[in-house]
Amino acid sequence: MDPAIPLIIIAVLLVAIALSAIRIVPQARAYNIERFGRYIRTLDPGLNFIIPGVDRVNTKFDLREQVFSSRPQPVITEDNLVVNIDTVLYYQVTQPKAAAYEVANYIQAIDQLTVTTLRNVIGSMDLERTLTSREEINTRLRGVLDETTGKWGIRINRVEIKAIDPPPTIKEAMEKQMRADRDKRAAILHAEGERQSRILKAEGARQQAILEAQGDQQAAILRADGEAKAIERVFQAVHANNADAKLLAYKYLETLPSLAEGEGNTFWVIPGELTEAVKNVSHAFAGDAAEAKPSTEKAQEEGRGSGPAQITGPDPAQSTAAQEAAEEAAEAAEKAVAAARDDVRRAGAGMSPPPPSPRESE
C-alpha cells in the first residue's frame, strides 16, 4: 500500500472540515446558529466561522421589507352589512432570534391578527364611513399590529386596504344613488344656465328699451325744434309782409273746418272771434263795392262830356248782390256760433242736441 494515500485522505478531510466551518452570509440576510439544539448566535452578513459538526444553521431570514397580501375577508359593518376587505401588509424582520423562537409561523400569525383587528375596526363603522375612511382604518390597523408583532421581532411598516367589496344589492343601490346625484347636479347646472340666460336676456331687453327711449326722445326733440323753427319762420314771414286784416280774417275762416277733422271728435267749439272775422270779411267786400262805385260815376261823367255815355264799370246790381251775400254769410256765421254754443251747453248738461233745421242741413 502506498504510504501517500492516507496522507491524501487526511488532507481532503481537513479541507472538507475547513470548508464546512466557513459560512458566507449575503447582505440583508441573517442566519440563526444552534449548537447541540440551543441557540448560540446570529450570523451577520459577510464571512463567518462555525464549528463543523457542532454548530448548524437553524433558520435564515431576509431582513428586507416584505409584502404580504391577504385573501379577502368577510367583515360585518355597524349597519349589519357584509363586505369583503382585502388588505396588503408591508413588514420587516428586525430581530431574527425573536422571529424564529417567539412565534412558530409569523406569516400566519400576522394574517390572523390582521383579520381580527380589521373586524374590530370595521365593526364600529357604517358602510359609508368604511368606504370613505381608508386612511383612518390603515392607521388603526398599523397601530394594533405593530404593537403586537413587536415582541415577535416583526415591524409593520404599512397597512393598506386594497379593496372593499360590498354586496351586489348594495352596489346597485350605490350606483342608483350616484346616478341620482349626477342627475341632480345636472338639473342644478341646467337651472343655473337658464337663470343666467334669462338675466342676460332681461338685461339686453332693458338696454334695448333704454336706447329706443333715448332715440325717441332725441327724435321728438328734433321734431319739436323743427316745428318751432317752422312756426318762427312763418311768424316772421307774416310780420315781414305786413298782412292786412282781410288776409288774416280769410285765413281764420279757412282753418275752421280743420277743427272738426278726426273720427273721435264728437263736438267742436267755434271761437267767439268768428263773428268779428265774418264782419271783417263783409266789410272788406263792402269796401271793394264802395271803391268801385266812385270809379263808375267818374266814368259816366267823362262819358257825358265827350259823347254818348257808355257804362264800363261794375254793375250796381252786382255790387248790391255781393253786399247782400256778405251780410247773409255774416248772419249764417252768427247762427252757427249760437248753435255751437248751444250744443256745448247741452253736452255739458248731458242733453241730446236738437235736430238740425232744414236750412242748416242744406
C-alpha positions as CSV (number, residue, x, y, z in Angstrom):
1,M,0.0,0.0,0.0
2,D,1.3,3.4,-1.0
3,P,2.1,5.5,2.2
4,A,1.0,8.7,0.4
5,I,-2.7,7.6,0.1
6,P,-3.5,8.1,3.8
7,L,-1.9,11.5,3.7
8,I,-4.1,12.5,0.8
9,I,-7.2,11.3,2.5
10,I,-6.3,13.2,5.7
11,A,-5.7,16.3,3.6
12,V,-9.1,16.0,1.8
13,L,-10.8,15.6,5.2
14,L,-9.1,18.6,6.6
15,V,-10.1,20.7,3.6
16,A,-13.7,19.5,3.9
17,I,-13.8,20.3,7.6
18,A,-12.4,23.8,6.9
19,L,-14.9,24.5,4.2
20,S,-17.8,23.3,6.4
21,A,-16.6,25.7,9.1
22,I,-17.0,28.7,6.8
23,R,-20.4,30.4,6.3
24,I,-20.8,33.4,4.0
25,V,-23.9,35.4,4.7
26,P,-25.3,37.6,1.9
27,Q,-26.2,41.3,2.5
28,A,-29.6,41.9,4.3
29,R,-29.7,38.3,5.5
30,A,-29.4,36.8,8.9
31,Y,-28.7,33.2,10.0
32,N,-29.5,31.7,13.4
33,I,-26.9,29.3,14.7
34,E,-27.7,26.4,17.1
35,R,-25.2,24.3,19.0
36,F,-26.5,21.0,20.1
37,G,-30.0,22.3,19.5
38,R,-29.5,25.5,21.5
39,Y,-29.4,29.0,20.0
40,I,-25.9,30.4,20.1
41,R,-25.8,33.5,17.9
42,T,-26.9,35.1,14.7
43,L,-24.5,35.4,11.8
44,D,-24.1,38.8,10.3
45,P,-23.6,39.5,6.6
46,G,-20.1,38.5,5.4
47,L,-17.6,35.8,6.3
48,N,-18.4,33.8,9.4
49,F,-16.9,30.6,11.0
50,I,-18.7,27.9,12.9
51,I,-17.6,24.6,14.5
52,P,-18.3,21.8,12.0
53,G,-20.5,19.0,13.3
54,V,-21.3,21.0,16.4
55,D,-22.9,24.2,15.1
56,R,-25.6,24.3,12.5
57,V,-27.8,27.0,10.7
58,N,-31.3,26.7,12.1
59,T,-33.2,29.5,10.2
60,K,-32.4,32.0,7.5
61,F,-34.2,35.4,7.4
62,D,-34.4,38.1,4.8
63,L,-34.1,41.4,6.5
64,R,-35.5,43.4,3.6
65,E,-39.1,44.8,3.7
66,Q,-41.6,42.1,2.7
67,V,-45.1,42.4,1.2
68,F,-47.9,40.1,2.3
69,S,-51.3,40.2,0.6
70,S,-54.1,38.5,2.5
71,R,-57.1,37.0,0.9
72,P,-60.5,38.9,1.0
73,Q,-62.1,38.5,4.4
74,P,-65.8,39.0,5.1
75,V,-66.4,41.8,7.7
76,I,-69.7,43.0,9.1
77,T,-70.1,46.7,9.4
78,E,-72.0,48.6,12.1
79,D,-75.2,48.8,9.9
80,N,-75.1,44.9,9.5
81,L,-73.7,44.8,6.0
82,V,-71.2,42.1,5.0
83,V,-68.3,43.5,3.0
84,N,-65.2,41.7,1.7
85,I,-62.0,43.5,2.5
86,D,-58.6,42.7,1.0
87,T,-55.5,44.1,2.8
88,V,-51.8,44.4,2.0
89,L,-49.1,44.4,4.7
90,Y,-45.6,45.8,4.5
91,Y,-43.4,44.2,7.2
92,Q,-39.8,43.7,8.1
93,V,-37.9,41.3,10.3
94,T,-35.9,43.3,12.8
95,Q,-35.0,40.5,15.3
96,P,-34.2,37.2,13.7
97,K,-34.0,35.4,17.1
98,A,-37.4,36.5,18.2
99,A,-38.9,35.8,14.8
100,A,-37.6,32.2,15.0
101,Y,-38.3,31.4,18.6
102,E,-41.2,33.6,19.8
103,V,-43.7,32.5,17.1
104,A,-44.0,29.3,15.1
105,N,-45.2,30.9,11.9
106,Y,-45.1,34.7,11.9
107,I,-46.8,35.0,8.5
108,Q,-49.9,33.0,9.6
109,A,-49.9,34.9,12.9
110,I,-49.8,38.3,11.2
111,D,-52.6,37.2,8.8
112,Q,-54.9,36.1,11.6
113,L,-54.1,39.2,13.7
114,T,-54.9,41.4,10.7
115,V,-58.3,39.7,10.2
116,T,-59.4,40.0,13.9
117,T,-58.2,43.6,14.1
118,L,-59.9,44.5,10.9
119,R,-63.2,43.1,12.1
120,N,-63.0,45.1,15.3
121,V,-62.2,48.3,13.4
122,I,-64.8,47.9,10.7
123,G,-67.5,46.7,13.2
124,S,-67.5,50.2,14.7
125,M,-68.1,52.0,11.3
126,D,-71.1,52.0,8.9
127,L,-70.7,51.3,5.2
128,E,-70.4,54.9,4.1
129,R,-67.7,55.7,6.7
130,T,-65.9,52.5,5.8
131,L,-65.7,53.5,2.1
132,T,-64.5,57.0,2.9
133,S,-62.2,56.4,5.8
134,R,-59.5,54.2,4.4
135,E,-56.7,56.3,5.9
136,E,-58.2,56.0,9.4
137,I,-58.6,52.2,9.0
138,N,-54.9,51.9,7.8
139,T,-53.6,53.9,10.8
140,R,-55.6,51.9,13.4
141,L,-54.6,48.6,11.9
142,R,-50.9,49.5,11.8
143,G,-51.0,50.7,15.4
144,V,-52.6,47.4,16.7
145,L,-50.4,45.1,14.5
146,D,-47.1,46.9,15.3
147,E,-47.8,46.8,19.0
148,T,-48.5,43.0,18.9
149,T,-45.8,41.9,16.4
150,G,-43.0,43.9,18.2
151,K,-42.3,41.0,20.5
152,W,-42.1,38.7,17.5
153,G,-39.3,40.7,16.1
154,I,-41.5,41.9,13.2
155,R,-42.1,45.6,12.4
156,I,-45.3,46.5,10.5
157,N,-44.3,49.5,8.3
158,R,-47.6,50.0,6.4
159,V,-51.1,48.6,6.1
160,E,-53.2,49.3,3.0
161,I,-56.8,48.4,2.2
162,K,-56.6,47.1,-1.3
163,A,-60.3,46.5,-2.0
164,I,-63.6,46.9,-0.2
165,D,-66.4,44.9,-2.0
166,P,-69.9,45.5,-0.7
167,P,-72.8,43.1,-1.6
168,P,-74.2,43.2,-5.2
169,T,-77.5,44.7,-3.9
170,I,-75.6,47.5,-2.1
171,K,-73.5,48.1,-5.3
172,E,-76.7,48.5,-7.3
173,A,-78.2,50.9,-4.7
174,M,-74.9,52.9,-4.7
175,E,-75.0,53.1,-8.4
176,K,-78.6,54.4,-8.4
177,Q,-77.7,57.0,-5.7
178,M,-74.7,58.0,-7.8
179,R,-76.8,58.4,-10.9
180,A,-79.4,60.4,-8.9
181,D,-76.7,62.7,-7.6
182,R,-75.4,63.3,-11.1
183,D,-78.9,63.9,-12.4
184,K,-79.4,66.4,-9.5
185,R,-76.2,68.2,-10.3
186,A,-77.1,68.3,-14.0
187,A,-80.5,69.7,-13.2
188,I,-79.0,72.3,-10.9
189,L,-76.4,73.3,-13.6
190,H,-79.2,73.5,-16.2
191,A,-81.3,75.6,-13.9
192,E,-78.4,77.9,-13.3
193,G,-77.8,78.2,-17.0
194,E,-81.5,79.0,-17.6
195,R,-81.3,81.6,-14.9
196,Q,-78.2,83.3,-16.3
197,S,-79.8,83.2,-19.8
198,R,-82.9,84.9,-18.6
199,I,-80.9,87.5,-16.7
200,L,-78.9,88.3,-19.8
201,K,-82.0,88.5,-21.9
202,A,-83.7,90.8,-19.5
203,E,-80.6,93.0,-19.4
204,G,-80.5,93.0,-23.2
205,A,-84.2,94.0,-23.3
206,R,-83.6,96.7,-20.7
207,Q,-80.7,98.2,-22.6
208,Q,-82.7,98.0,-25.9
209,A,-85.7,99.8,-24.3
210,I,-83.4,102.5,-22.8
211,L,-81.7,103.0,-26.2
212,E,-85.1,103.1,-28.0
213,A,-86.5,105.6,-25.4
214,Q,-83.4,107.8,-25.8
215,G,-83.8,107.6,-29.6
216,D,-87.5,108.5,-29.4
217,Q,-86.6,111.4,-27.1
218,Q,-83.9,112.7,-29.4
219,A,-86.3,112.4,-32.4
220,A,-89.1,114.2,-30.5
221,I,-86.7,117.0,-29.6
222,L,-85.5,117.3,-33.2
223,R,-89.1,117.3,-34.5
224,A,-90.2,119.9,-31.9
225,D,-87.2,122.1,-32.8
226,G,-88.1,121.7,-36.5
227,E,-91.7,122.7,-35.9
228,A,-90.6,125.6,-33.6
229,K,-88.3,126.9,-36.3
230,A,-91.0,126.5,-39.0
231,I,-93.6,128.4,-36.9
232,E,-91.0,131.0,-36.1
233,R,-90.2,131.4,-39.9
234,V,-94.0,131.6,-40.7
235,F,-94.5,134.2,-38.0
236,Q,-91.5,136.2,-39.2
237,A,-92.8,136.0,-42.8
238,V,-96.3,137.1,-41.9
239,H,-94.9,140.1,-40.0
240,A,-92.4,140.9,-42.6
241,N,-95.1,141.0,-45.3
242,N,-97.4,143.1,-43.1
243,A,-100.5,141.1,-43.8
244,D,-103.7,143.2,-43.6
245,A,-107.0,142.3,-41.7
246,K,-108.6,140.9,-44.9
247,L,-106.0,138.2,-45.3
248,L,-105.9,137.3,-41.6
249,A,-109.7,137.0,-41.5
250,Y,-109.8,134.9,-44.6
251,K,-107.1,132.5,-43.2
252,Y,-109.0,132.4,-39.9
253,L,-112.2,131.2,-41.6
254,E,-110.2,128.8,-43.8
255,T,-108.8,126.9,-40.8
256,L,-112.1,126.4,-39.1
257,P,-113.0,123.2,-41.0
258,S,-109.8,121.5,-39.7
259,L,-111.2,121.7,-36.1
260,A,-113.9,119.1,-37.0
261,E,-111.4,116.6,-38.6
262,G,-110.9,113.2,-37.0
263,E,-113.1,110.3,-36.2
264,G,-113.0,110.8,-32.4
265,N,-114.4,114.4,-32.5
266,T,-117.9,114.4,-31.1
267,F,-118.3,118.2,-31.0
268,W,-116.1,121.2,-31.7
269,V,-116.1,124.7,-30.4
270,I,-116.4,127.8,-32.6
271,P,-114.4,130.7,-31.0
272,G,-116.2,133.9,-30.2
273,E,-113.9,135.8,-32.6
274,L,-115.7,134.2,-35.6
275,T,-118.3,137.0,-35.7
276,E,-115.6,139.6,-35.9
277,A,-113.8,137.7,-38.6
278,V,-117.0,137.4,-40.7
279,K,-117.7,141.1,-40.2
280,N,-114.2,141.9,-41.4
281,V,-114.8,139.8,-44.5
282,S,-118.1,141.5,-45.1
283,H,-116.7,145.0,-44.6
284,A,-113.9,144.1,-46.9
285,F,-116.4,143.1,-49.6
286,A,-118.4,146.3,-48.9
287,G,-115.3,148.4,-49.1
288,D,-114.5,147.0,-52.6
289,A,-118.0,147.7,-53.7
290,A,-117.8,151.3,-52.4
291,E,-114.5,151.9,-54.2
292,A,-116.0,150.5,-57.4
293,K,-119.0,153.0,-57.2
294,P,-117.0,156.3,-57.4
295,S,-115.0,154.9,-60.3
296,T,-118.2,154.1,-62.2
297,E,-119.6,157.6,-61.5
298,K,-116.4,159.2,-62.7
299,A,-116.6,157.2,-65.9
300,Q,-120.2,158.3,-66.5
301,E,-119.3,162.0,-66.1
302,E,-116.5,161.6,-68.6
303,G,-118.9,159.9,-71.0
304,R,-121.3,162.8,-70.8
305,G,-118.7,165.4,-71.7
306,S,-117.2,163.5,-74.7
307,G,-120.2,161.9,-76.3
308,P,-122.6,159.2,-75.9
309,A,-122.5,157.7,-72.4
310,Q,-121.1,154.0,-72.0
311,I,-121.1,152.4,-68.7
312,T,-118.0,150.3,-68.4
313,G,-117.6,149.9,-64.6
314,P,-119.3,147.3,-62.4
315,D,-123.0,146.9,-62.4
316,P,-124.7,148.4,-59.3
317,A,-126.8,145.4,-59.2
318,Q,-123.7,143.2,-58.9
319,S,-122.2,145.2,-56.0
320,T,-125.6,145.1,-54.2
321,A,-125.7,141.3,-54.6
322,A,-122.2,141.0,-53.3
323,Q,-123.1,143.1,-50.2
324,E,-126.2,141.0,-49.6
325,A,-124.2,137.8,-49.9
326,A,-121.7,139.1,-47.4
327,E,-124.5,140.0,-45.0
328,E,-126.1,136.6,-45.4
329,A,-122.7,134.9,-44.7
330,A,-122.2,137.0,-41.5
331,E,-125.8,136.1,-40.4
332,A,-125.1,132.4,-41.1
333,A,-121.9,132.5,-39.2
334,E,-123.6,134.2,-36.2
335,K,-126.3,131.5,-36.3
336,A,-123.6,128.8,-36.5
337,V,-121.8,130.2,-33.5
338,A,-125.0,130.4,-31.5
339,A,-125.9,126.8,-32.4
340,A,-122.4,125.6,-31.5
341,R,-122.5,127.3,-28.1
342,D,-126.0,125.7,-27.5
343,D,-124.6,122.3,-28.4
344,V,-121.7,122.8,-26.0
345,R,-124.1,123.7,-23.1
346,R,-126.3,120.7,-23.9
347,A,-123.3,118.4,-24.0
348,G,-122.1,119.8,-20.6
349,A,-125.6,119.2,-19.2
350,G,-125.9,115.7,-20.6
351,M,-128.8,116.6,-23.0
352,S,-129.1,115.4,-26.6
353,P,-128.6,118.0,-29.3
354,P,-131.7,119.3,-31.2
355,P,-132.3,118.0,-34.7
356,P,-130.8,120.3,-37.4
357,S,-133.1,122.7,-39.3
358,P,-133.7,122.2,-43.0
359,R,-131.6,125.3,-43.8
360,E,-128.7,124.1,-41.7
361,S,-128.9,120.6,-43.2
362,E,-128.7,122.2,-46.7
